[in-house]
Amino acid sequence: MATTTSITTSYSGEFAGEYISAALLSGVTIDNGGITVKPNVKFKEVIKKLATDGIVKDGTCDFADTSTITLTERVIEPETFQVNLELCKADFRSDWDAIQMGYSAFDNLPASFADFLISHAQAKVAQKIEQNIWGGVNATEGEFDGIVTLATADADVIDVVGTSVTAGNVIDELGKVVDAIPSALYGSEDLHLYVAQNVYRAYVRALGGFAANGVGANGVGGQGTNQAMGDLMFDGVKIFVANGLSNNYIVAAEKSNLFFGTGILNDTNEVKVLDMADLDGSQNVRVIMRFTASVQYGIGSDIVLYTPA
């Protein structure tokens, strides 16, 4: 008599928060600390903005208001999303049996089939969240408005019209963005140039040796195209590779001005793995996830958005 394996599992509650957190926070922008995460946003949260005019005035014997304080606000309101997957156990059986037999080629997979299915879903969610953070459009199924979408519609954001970035022009194009950064922000510890992958690759290649761009024929440090990847800077500003940015896009902003809101620890999160064998006699397994997510920024005038023409 064959062994029947049932993997119907509920991860609601505390464990749901752990699994949802792993999915939402493992994208490049969040995982590498490129954005401020605001967890436990049950419904919405107000981001306060404070602005003052000149606060230093000539001294007198009396108290006199020296500034006008303006308080404005933005609201971050995470939207609800879900993942509904249905997979056939037969499609994975040979791989799964191999795992149980200890084939080393599969030793990097989880120890249980349920974990394997959840990890698969987590990876897909992380990829989608990364794309949404930067280029998401609320009107599109499964997306919320990303930073670029919000900034494009905001007249306060500093716009720089660009072009297709190549190794030959990347120095000039990055220079346009840095030149547009407000002087009050330049030198800020958490100021970053968030760049698309193609912009980063072009910059690394440029560092490998373009005499006309001032780095010498043998590149920075005489290393040619063997430039080290990692914590690169441009004109004193840290470069952050944002995989969710579309090609040729650049955003200059402080990390403390960009927010990702989610309810990863609240009771709306849900993760379930349902074996349908006892329900309909099939070999199908369903993976169900529910979570909330959105982004927002605080001060639009402290953001520079470079878009290709």
C-alpha positions in Angstrom: 0.0 0.0 0.0 1.5 3.3 -1.1 2.3 6.0 1.5 0.0 9.0 1.4 1.6 12.3 2.1 -0.5 15.1 3.3 1.0 18.6 3.5 -2.0 20.7 4.3 -0.5 23.4 6.5 -1.6 26.7 7.8 1.0 29.4 8.7 -1.5 32.0 9.9 -0.4 34.2 12.7 3.2 34.6 13.9 4.6 32.2 11.3 2.7 33.9 8.6 4.5 37.1 9.5 7.8 35.4 9.2 7.1 33.9 5.8 5.6 37.1 4.5 8.5 39.1 5.9 10.9 36.8 4.1 9.1 37.4 0.8 8.6 41.2 1.1 12.0 42.1 2.5 14.3 39.9 0.4 14.2 42.2 -2.7 17.4 44.1 -3.5 16.2 47.6 -2.5 14.9 46.5 0.9 17.4 43.8 1.7 20.3 46.0 0.9 18.9 48.9 3.0 18.0 51.2 0.2 14.7 52.3 1.6 13.1 53.0 5.0 10.8 50.2 6.0 7.7 51.0 8.0 6.2 47.7 9.3 2.9 47.1 11.1 0.9 49.7 9.1 -2.6 48.3 9.7 -4.5 50.7 7.5 -2.6 53.9 6.7 0.1 56.1 8.3 0.7 59.8 7.9 4.2 61.0 7.0 4.6 64.5 8.4 6.7 67.1 6.6 7.9 70.3 8.3 9.2 73.3 6.5 10.5 76.6 7.8 11.7 79.8 6.2 14.7 81.8 7.6 14.8 81.1 11.3 17.8 83.2 12.3 17.1 86.9 12.9 18.8 89.8 14.6 18.7 89.6 18.3 16.3 91.8 20.4 15.3 92.0 24.1 11.8 90.6 23.3 10.5 87.2 22.1 9.5 87.5 18.4 8.5 84.7 16.0 11.5 84.2 13.7 10.0 81.8 11.3 7.0 80.5 9.6 6.4 76.8 10.2 4.5 74.9 7.5 3.3 71.3 8.2 2.2 69.2 5.4 1.7 65.4 5.1 1.7 62.4 2.8 -0.1 59.2 3.5 1.3 55.8 3.0 -1.5 53.2 2.7 -0.5 49.7 2.0 -2.6 47.8 -0.5 -3.7 44.2 -0.1 -2.3 41.6 -2.4 -2.6 37.8 -2.8 -0.8 34.9 -4.3 -2.8 31.9 -5.4 -0.7 29.1 -6.9 -1.7 25.6 -7.9 1.0 23.0 -8.6 0.9 19.3 -9.3 2.9 17.1 -6.9 3.7 14.7 -9.8 5.7 17.5 -11.5 8.1 17.6 -8.5 8.1 14.0 -7.4 11.3 12.9 -9.1 13.2 15.9 -7.7 11.6 15.4 -4.3 12.5 11.7 -4.2 16.1 12.7 -5.1 16.2 15.1 -2.3 15.1 12.4 0.2 17.8 10.1 -1.3 20.4 12.8 -0.6 21.5 13.6 -4.1 24.0 16.5 -3.6 22.7 18.4 -6.7 19.6 19.2 -4.7 21.1 19.9 -1.3 20.4 23.6 -1.5 16.6 23.0 -1.4 14.5 23.1 1.8 14.0 20.1 3.9 10.2 19.8 3.4 8.0 20.0 0.3 5.8 22.7 1.9 8.9 24.8 2.6 9.9 24.3 -1.0 6.6 25.5 -2.3 6.6 28.5 0.0 10.2 29.4 -1.0 9.2 29.3 -4.6 6.3 31.7 -3.9 8.6 34.0 -1.8 11.1 34.4 -4.6 8.4 35.4 -7.0 6.9 37.9 -4.5 10.3 39.4 -3.7 10.9 39.9 -7.4 7.5 41.6 -8.0 7.8 43.8 -4.9 11.3 45.0 -6.1 9.8 46.0 -9.5 6.8 47.6 -7.8 8.9 49.7 -5.4 10.3 51.7 -8.3 8.1 51.3 -11.4 4.8 49.9 -10.2 1.5 51.4 -11.5 -1.5 51.1 -9.3 -3.9 50.6 -12.3 -2.0 47.4 -13.2 -3.0 44.1 -11.6 -0.8 43.2 -8.7 1.0 46.5 -8.5 1.1 49.7 -6.4 2.4 53.1 -7.5 6.2 53.0 -7.3 8.6 55.8 -6.6 9.1 56.7 -10.2 5.3 56.8 -10.8 4.7 59.0 -7.8 7.6 61.3 -8.6 6.6 61.7 -12.3 3.2 63.1 -11.2 4.7 65.4 -8.6 5.6 68.9 -9.7 7.9 69.4 -6.6 10.3 66.7 -7.8 13.3 67.9 -9.7 13.2 66.5 -13.2 16.2 65.8 -15.4 15.6 64.8 -19.0 18.2 62.3 -20.1 19.0 59.8 -22.8 20.0 56.1 -23.2 23.0 55.7 -20.9 26.2 54.1 -22.3 29.7 53.7 -21.1 30.6 56.7 -23.3 28.1 59.1 -21.7 27.4 57.8 -18.2 29.9 60.2 -16.6 28.1 63.2 -18.1 24.6 61.8 -17.4 25.3 61.0 -13.7 26.9 64.5 -13.5 23.6 66.0 -14.6 21.8 64.3 -11.7 24.4 65.3 -9.1 24.3 68.9 -10.4 20.6 69.0 -9.8 20.7 67.8 -6.2 19.8 70.7 -3.8 22.8 72.1 -2.0 21.2 71.4 1.3 21.2 67.7 0.5 24.6 67.2 -1.0 26.9 65.6 1.5 24.0 64.0 3.4 25.1 60.6 4.9 22.1 58.7 3.5 22.0 60.4 0.1 22.1 57.9 -2.8 22.1 57.7 -6.5 19.6 54.9 -7.2 20.5 53.6 -10.7 19.2 50.9 -13.0 21.4 47.9 -13.7 22.3 49.1 -17.2 23.5 52.5 -15.8 25.6 50.7 -13.2 27.2 48.4 -15.7 27.9 51.4 -18.0 29.6 53.2 -15.1 31.8 50.2 -14.1 32.8 49.9 -17.8 33.6 53.6 -18.0 35.8 53.3 -14.9 37.7 50.6 -16.9 39.4 53.2 -19.2 38.1 56.1 -21.2 40.8 58.7 -21.4 38.4 61.3 -22.6 36.4 61.0 -19.4 39.4 61.6 -17.3 40.0 58.1 -15.8 43.0 57.2 -18.0 43.4 54.6 -20.6 44.1 51.9 -18.0 41.1 52.8 -15.9 40.8 53.6 -12.2 43.8 52.2 -10.3 45.3 51.0 -13.5 42.9 48.0 -13.3 41.3 48.4 -16.7 38.1 46.5 -17.0 38.9 44.6 -13.8 37.1 47.2 -11.7 35.8 46.0 -8.4 32.1 45.8 -7.9 30.6 47.0 -4.7 30.4 50.4 -2.8 31.0 52.7 -5.7 30.5 56.5 -5.5 30.1 59.3 -8.0 31.1 62.8 -7.1 30.9 61.9 -3.4 27.4 60.3 -3.6 26.9 56.6 -2.9 25.6 54.5 -5.8 22.8 52.0 -5.1 21.8 49.5 -7.8 18.0 49.3 -7.8 17.1 46.2 -9.8 13.5 47.4 -10.0 14.4 50.6 -11.9 13.8 50.4 -15.6 16.8 50.9 -17.9 18.3 54.4 -18.0 16.4 55.7 -14.9 18.2 57.3 -12.0 16.8 58.7 -8.8 18.8 60.8 -6.3 17.2 60.8 -2.9 17.9 60.3 0.8 17.0 56.8 2.1 15.3 58.5 5.0 12.9 60.2 2.5 11.8 57.0 0.9 9.4 54.6 2.7 8.1 51.1 2.2 5.0 50.4 4.2 3.6 47.0 5.0 1.7 45.1 7.6 4.1 42.1 7.8 3.4 41.5 11.4 -0.3 42.2 11.6 -3.1 39.8 11.5 -4.1 40.3 7.9 -1.1 38.2 6.8 -1.8 34.6 5.7 0.2 31.8 4.3 -1.4 28.4 3.6 -0.3 25.2 1.7 -3.3 23.1 0.9 -3.0 19.5 -0.4 -6.2 19.0 -2.5 -6.0 15.2 -2.4 -8.6 14.9 0.4 -10.8 17.5 -1.1 -11.1 16.6 -4.8 -8.8 13.5 -5.2 -6.3 15.4 -7.3 -2.5 15.6 -6.9 -2.6 19.4 -6.8 -1.2 21.6 -4.0 -2.3 25.2 -3.5 -0.2 27.9 -2.1 -2.1 30.9 -0.7 -0.4 34.1 0.5 -2.0 37.5 1.5 0.0 40.6 2.4 0.0 44.4 2.2 2.6 46.7 0.6 3.1 50.2 -0.8 5.7 53.0 -1.1 5.7 56.7 -0.4 8.2 59.5 0.0 8.2 62.5 2.2 9.5 65.6 0.4 9.3 65.7 -3.3 11.6 68.7 -3.7 14.4 66.6 -2.2 14.2 64.1 -5.0 15.9 64.2 -8.4 14.3 62.0 -11.1 16.3 61.3 -14.3 14.2 59.9 -17.1 15.3 58.9 -20.6 13.9 61.1 -23.4 
